[in-house]
Amino acid sequence: MEQQTWWKEGIVYQIYPRSFYDTNGDGIGDINGIRQKLDYLKELGVTILWLCPFYKSPDADNGYDISDYDAIQKKFGTMEDFTALISEAHERNLKIIIDLVVNHTSCEHPWFLESKKDKTNKYADFYIWRDGKDGNPPNNWGSVFSGSAWTYSPERKQYYLHLFTPQQPDLNWKNDAVRTEIYAMMDRWCRRGIDGFRMDVIGMISKPDDLPDAPVPGGKSYGEWGSIIMNRAQAHTWLKEMNKKVLSNYDLATVGETSGVTTNDALQYAGFDTHELNMVFQFERIDAETENCSKWTMKKAKLSVLKEIFSRWQNDLEGRAWNSLYWENHDQPRSVSRYGDTGRYWKESAKMLAVCLYMQKGTPYIYQGQELGMTNTVFTSPADFRDIEAVNAYKEMTGSQNINPELAMQYINRVSRDNARTPFQWSDGKNAGFTDGTPWIAVNKNYTDINAGKEMNDPDSVLTFYKNLLSIRKGCPAAIYGKYTLLMPDDEQLYLYTRELDGTKLLVVCNFSKENIIAAIPEEFRNAPALISNYGRKNLTDFSVLPFEGSVYIIGNSAVEKSSSK
């Protein structure tokens, strides 16, 4: 068996602070809200908490535009609150990893305020500045959030690059002083007691000196200029440097957000012997539902395509690097709305999706509310949006793209980031128990049916199922370190695979349809006991798979008696 580590055996729970729990009635979740819910998280069975940005920020992109890396945004609390959170989490054996956003800063960061003054001061080259071309931007790149990726600064009489909003200027990583400042800042957070970093768009920190035009003029998506700036060799050089100067000095968990990454890229970023990161987030599953490099579609990936992607990542990284396993995050819609069923089989499909992904090899990442089966919300008007991406995309779709407003709303409702950012549904009381004030974004109207209070003591709830599944995973080495093998690769309804380690073998059976199907299950598993089943199966007596069923069976040396759970 490969080397065992705490982050391989850990289970991550992602917290979007402004939507988790509000303790002071201003409608925005806060650090003290997280502190108050630590026992809930401990009982759930997670071991690592990943906090989205809580730093000082003007909030052009909900905190991913940071104006001070060493200060807490006042609406979230104080540094004293954060210090207490670290201490109280550690008392419960919960580790804390934080977002590291260093591809860009806020345009209100002191570095940028100085940089734009002139071309000669200490911070002049902290960002990427270029002269225009005949009154136009330096190249044809478009921002991820619509419009040009360049903004003109009258003070400096040059354009600065921002791959995201104009309020998020990209840092110049080629400048040694920039990297020195970043590493020092990271070290300060490590000394405050954090246990790791999730690194925002870290695969985009290296840009070529000549900044060539993108193949698609005005292209704003990763697919249109991604080959130019994503996952370049220089990024690996800098991550090795970061590892040597900071990461290797502490026992940390690190995961990089790396759009456009291949398994070969991942072996460089997260190879067991490359001395960069522990894991990466890959987006092939997400990209399988894009059209013409746009996420704003109704396209749904075939199950066979999803299985091929998951299986290739499982097999290519086997014994060489470590996978991250996620359905949802702050940038993705709710998984039960995307891949399951929000009608008759809501509960079954929410449970099945957990079985399907979290019995694979890699570190599980659970996004807040996913353990309740929270669904996408319903936006009826552009006034409902809070995400700058959705706001700009709607304007662009209904404007220059001439898309019918009704269709544009369908796109937003399906894949908008705001779907994941509605308040956590704690109870069926006012504002789902999230706040006594007015929520910064509207609560999903189904909170009276889907909430933690209702599910807490229900043995058949999605929440209870998650608790059982996570407990089983933690107690079963084959579920953590076992080798993955896909069965029935071409089937468009069933996802079956095995995990095997030291004589123990697991069979994972998942149905992505509303039909009852007879599966080609290996005969060796006949009458095998169930570790867990969302239909309460005790053993595998027949090979029929029920609608949205998710079950796990065990044979071999460690086929211990464990009761199945609904």
C-alpha angles and dihedrals in degrees: 000000000000122000113297119228135172094244093053090052094039129100116218125215115195117216123198095199100204091057102036109077132333119211102175102048099245092121094249125102116241145193092264087055089059090048091054092053099047092105090054090053092046091051091049088062103242118138105192128049118205112200121203115223117310096165127121107286142155086229099233086145102021096273100322087107102074122195097178122021092195100049132077118233104252093230088060097047137252139308087256089058090050092048089052090049091054091049095046093046092050090050086061093045090251116140125212127221121181136204115264109202107184106137085084143358133210117282084238093061111117090238092060095041088058095039094058094051096077144327098259109054126101093267098041093110098037088102137038110267128174139171116250126248114240092331093314132104118281093258142356099264118138127210120251086237096052132273128053121331087226131074125189119234112206090197095059095025091226139097123252125209122242117169088191128028122345085247089064109066115189117246120236102240091183087073108091090209091059092054091045091054092047094050091048091051091050090050091053090056091048089053089051086063107259118151103216151328138260102206115217116225088335091160089067101058095100120072127177116253094237094050094209124206117272118249089246113054110236089008110170104177132087088246092058101049100007096101088060100053111012126098096351121173092250091062089061091050091054094045090053087051090049090049092051096046100039121355098054091055092067139041097251141159113225131185126176127212100226116173115197092021121153126204088259089054089049091054087059096044098041107016113142090241103033097085097222118098137343097230144352134216111235125198106202091115090053093044090054087072098049126100125203088354091301128121091201099095140100092235116137120199119236115249090238089059092050090048092051091052096046092044095048090053091047093049101038093051095042109132092349108068140357129256130223116218119208139149097177142025139154090287099047133070122247113291097221089057092046103041107009138047126277094192130055095346099041095121095042094047094047089054093043093054090054092052093046096054107026095053089061123094114274141058113305118232115198119190119218112274093016088103088061094049092248112186138208114284126232119251113199098177139020085248087073093064122100100169116094090216093058093043093053095039092054091050091049095045095049092039122038094009093050093219117163109260091230092055091045089055090051089055092048092047092052104047110007116134089229088073089073095041102062112115121283110262104235099160146349090259130100112325089355088290090290098116144354088220134058111300116239087232126022120271116244106261093229092069092109089064100033114047141122095245092057094044099041097086099024110108090203097049127116088241093055090047091053090051091052094045094050091047091052093048093051091051097047117073091193089061091054105035105014122121116256124229123180121221127197095012096181099048112115096202109036130059111195128169141154133225119203134188133158096339096318117112129189127197116204115198120189130172117202093187142072091241133098105239136187107228131207093240119174110260091230089074096057108128090004113155117253118241090194137347132179088217094050096249115174096196142349102271097152136016098237115119118208125222110294090350119170115188137158124205129191135206134167138043097343099038090136121178109265125162116241117244132213 
